[in-house]
Amino acid sequence: MAKAPREQVFAALYQLLLTGDYPFEIVNQGQGRLMRQWDQFPSANQPALYLQEGPQKAEQNTPGGALGLNRWLYTAKAWFLFRRDAAVLPATVYNQILDAVDAVIVPPALPGQKQTLAAQNGGKPLVTNVRLTEAMWDEGTLDPVVGQVIVMVGLEILTSN
């Protein structure tokens, strides 16, 4: 498998994330690759999903230690922004978000198999694997007046060389 262009990889990852079974409908579909501050979005523009590209690290993994082609480890953060409903415990919502991301990255139909983004590329793998690395959230303390909730999910994407 030849290394896919970065843009194709991140576009496919964003499309995959949009397929999650979230506890709400993502309002900003198709506009979520340019990260913006949460306070720039009124309620009408939320719930929102943003994919923010992060650092990229090259690795040499040629057998015997000889220099060869790089394989890359890309990082990304998926940011979910939504307004808290006073009648619903925020943890209930962000736990559902995390479960939905888990399910699209490692679908239940493929336990133990790698996420290669093949479903977003006509059945041809784009990467060696995608995995979750971390999750963090704010339950609305950043802006308690509007009840702004932020959930961040860290991802790593491993390319072939």
Buried (B, 14 or more C-beta within 10 A) or exposed (E): EEBBEBEBBBBBBBBBBBEBEBBEEBBBEEEBBEEBEBEEBEEEEBBBBBBBBEEEEEEEEEEEEEEEEBBBBBBBBBBBBBBBEEEEEBEEBBBBBBEBBBBBBBBEEEEEEBBBBBBBBEEEBBBBBBEBEEBEBBBBEEBEEBBBBBBBBBBBBBBBB
